[in-house]
Amino acid sequence: MVVAGACLLSPTARLAAQDPFEIVVYPAATASRGEWELETHLNYTARGTTAFSGSVAPTQRQTHLTFELTHGITTDWEASAYVLTAYRPGVGSEYAGWRLRSRVHAPARWKLPLDLGFSAELEAPRPAYGGASPGLRFALRGRVLSLWVAHRSFPRPPSIASVA
């Protein structure tokens, strides 16, 4: 807590988001059975990169709007689908990719000494938005700590234009 406070108060500290389409810390708990949730995530990058880095577009002045639809499947399991959109100056608004997520929560009857959950995501952002290849991410989620356990990327199949 002290380190986090010092970083926030330091005039030279630079904070970088882990995900340009979503800045959220999920709780271990999940949506209730039958519950539907619609969330939006709106992010703007005032200062960022100004030139392409490989296939990734410059991030400066980009705006990202993500729609996340979540459904509680059981009392301890939910699934979500995301649609990623972006606005780039000079290009306009465009589809930026998709993501699917499944989260489970340790049932209360287990009487664990901590609130524990597990999350798995399958994602396929477009190359201009950092999606050189689709990926799969796993995370452990607790009341205080969220830990990415693994991230695996898969080769993107060649496009029809590159085969011809």
C-alpha positions as CSV (number, residue, x, y, z in Angstrom):
1,M,0.0,0.0,0.0
2,V,2.8,2.4,0.9
3,V,4.6,1.6,-2.4
4,A,1.4,2.2,-4.4
5,G,0.9,5.5,-2.6
6,A,4.5,6.6,-3.2
7,C,4.1,5.8,-7.0
8,L,0.9,7.8,-7.3
9,L,2.4,10.8,-5.5
10,S,5.7,10.7,-7.3
11,P,5.9,13.4,-10.0
12,T,8.1,11.2,-12.2
13,A,6.1,8.0,-11.9
14,R,4.7,6.7,-15.2
15,L,1.7,4.3,-15.0
16,A,0.9,2.1,-18.0
17,A,-2.3,0.2,-18.4
18,Q,-2.0,-3.6,-18.9
19,D,-4.8,-3.7,-21.5
20,P,-5.7,-0.7,-23.7
21,F,-9.3,-1.8,-24.1
22,E,-10.1,-2.4,-20.5
23,I,-8.9,-1.1,-17.2
24,V,-10.7,-3.0,-14.4
25,V,-9.9,-5.2,-11.5
26,Y,-12.4,-8.0,-11.3
27,P,-13.5,-9.3,-7.9
28,A,-13.4,-13.0,-7.2
29,A,-17.2,-13.1,-7.0
30,T,-19.2,-13.7,-10.1
31,A,-22.6,-12.6,-11.4
32,S,-25.6,-14.4,-9.9
33,R,-27.3,-17.2,-11.7
34,G,-29.5,-15.8,-14.5
35,E,-28.1,-12.3,-14.0
36,W,-27.2,-10.2,-17.1
37,E,-24.7,-7.3,-17.0
38,L,-23.8,-4.9,-19.7
39,E,-20.6,-2.9,-19.0
40,T,-18.8,-0.4,-21.1
41,H,-15.1,0.5,-20.8
42,L,-14.0,3.9,-22.3
43,N,-10.3,4.6,-22.5
44,Y,-8.4,7.5,-24.1
45,T,-4.7,7.8,-24.7
46,A,-3.6,11.4,-24.7
47,R,0.1,10.7,-25.1
48,G,1.3,7.5,-26.7
49,T,3.3,6.2,-29.6
50,T,3.2,8.4,-32.7
51,A,4.4,5.9,-35.3
52,F,3.5,2.3,-36.3
53,S,5.4,-0.4,-34.4
54,G,5.2,-3.3,-36.9
55,S,1.5,-3.8,-37.5
56,V,0.5,-1.9,-34.3
57,A,-1.0,1.5,-34.9
58,P,0.2,4.6,-33.1
59,T,-1.6,4.9,-29.7
60,Q,-1.5,8.7,-29.3
61,R,-5.0,10.2,-29.2
62,Q,-6.7,6.8,-29.7
63,T,-10.1,6.2,-28.0
64,H,-11.2,2.7,-27.2
65,L,-14.8,1.7,-26.4
66,T,-15.4,-1.9,-25.2
67,F,-18.8,-3.5,-24.7
68,E,-18.9,-6.4,-22.2
69,L,-22.0,-8.6,-21.9
70,T,-21.9,-11.0,-18.9
71,H,-24.3,-13.7,-17.9
72,G,-24.3,-15.7,-14.6
73,I,-24.6,-19.3,-15.6
74,T,-24.6,-20.7,-12.1
75,T,-24.1,-19.1,-8.7
76,D,-20.3,-19.4,-9.1
77,W,-19.7,-19.3,-12.9
78,E,-20.2,-16.5,-15.4
79,A,-19.3,-16.0,-19.1
80,S,-18.7,-12.8,-20.9
81,A,-18.3,-11.6,-24.5
82,Y,-16.6,-8.4,-25.5
83,V,-16.7,-6.3,-28.6
84,L,-13.6,-4.0,-29.0
85,T,-13.9,-0.8,-30.9
86,A,-11.5,2.0,-31.5
87,Y,-11.3,5.5,-32.9
88,R,-8.0,6.7,-34.5
89,P,-7.5,10.3,-35.7
90,G,-7.4,10.3,-39.5
91,V,-8.9,6.8,-39.7
92,G,-12.1,7.1,-37.7
93,S,-14.1,4.4,-35.8
94,E,-13.5,0.8,-36.5
95,Y,-13.9,-2.7,-35.2
96,A,-10.8,-3.7,-33.1
97,G,-11.5,-7.3,-32.1
98,W,-13.3,-9.6,-29.7
99,R,-12.8,-11.4,-26.4
100,L,-14.5,-14.3,-24.6
101,R,-14.1,-14.7,-20.8
102,S,-15.2,-17.4,-18.3
103,R,-14.9,-16.9,-14.6
104,V,-15.5,-19.2,-11.7
105,H,-15.7,-18.4,-8.0
106,A,-14.9,-20.8,-5.1
107,P,-18.2,-21.7,-3.5
108,A,-18.9,-20.3,-0.1
109,R,-19.5,-23.9,1.2
110,W,-15.8,-24.5,0.8
111,K,-15.2,-22.1,3.6
112,L,-11.8,-20.9,2.3
113,P,-10.0,-18.3,4.3
114,L,-9.9,-16.1,1.2
115,D,-12.2,-15.1,-1.6
116,L,-10.8,-16.9,-4.6
117,G,-11.7,-17.0,-8.3
118,F,-10.2,-18.2,-11.6
119,S,-10.6,-16.5,-15.0
120,A,-9.8,-17.7,-18.6
121,E,-10.0,-15.4,-21.7
122,L,-9.7,-16.1,-25.4
123,E,-9.0,-12.9,-27.4
124,A,-8.5,-11.9,-31.0
125,P,-7.7,-8.2,-31.3
126,R,-7.0,-6.9,-34.8
127,P,-3.3,-6.5,-35.7
128,A,-3.5,-2.7,-35.6
129,Y,-4.5,-2.9,-31.9
130,G,-1.8,-5.2,-30.7
131,G,-3.3,-8.4,-31.9
132,A,-0.4,-9.9,-33.8
133,S,-2.0,-13.2,-33.0
134,P,-5.0,-14.5,-31.0
135,G,-4.3,-15.3,-27.3
136,L,-5.4,-17.2,-24.3
137,R,-5.0,-15.8,-20.8
138,F,-5.5,-17.4,-17.3
139,A,-5.7,-15.6,-14.0
140,L,-6.2,-16.2,-10.3
141,R,-8.4,-13.6,-8.7
142,G,-8.7,-12.8,-5.0
143,R,-10.2,-10.1,-2.9
144,V,-6.9,-8.2,-2.8
145,L,-4.7,-9.8,-5.5
146,S,-5.2,-10.5,-9.2
147,L,-2.5,-12.6,-10.7
148,W,-2.0,-13.4,-14.4
149,V,-0.9,-17.0,-14.4
150,A,-0.3,-17.5,-18.1
151,H,-0.7,-15.9,-21.5
152,R,-0.3,-17.9,-24.8
153,S,-0.5,-16.5,-28.3
154,F,-1.3,-18.5,-31.4
155,P,-0.1,-17.8,-34.9
156,R,-2.6,-15.9,-37.0
157,P,-3.5,-17.8,-40.2
158,P,-2.3,-16.2,-43.4
159,S,-4.8,-13.9,-45.0
160,I,-6.2,-14.7,-48.5
161,A,-4.3,-11.7,-49.9
162,S,-1.0,-13.0,-48.7
163,V,-1.6,-16.5,-50.1
164,A,-2.5,-15.3,-53.6
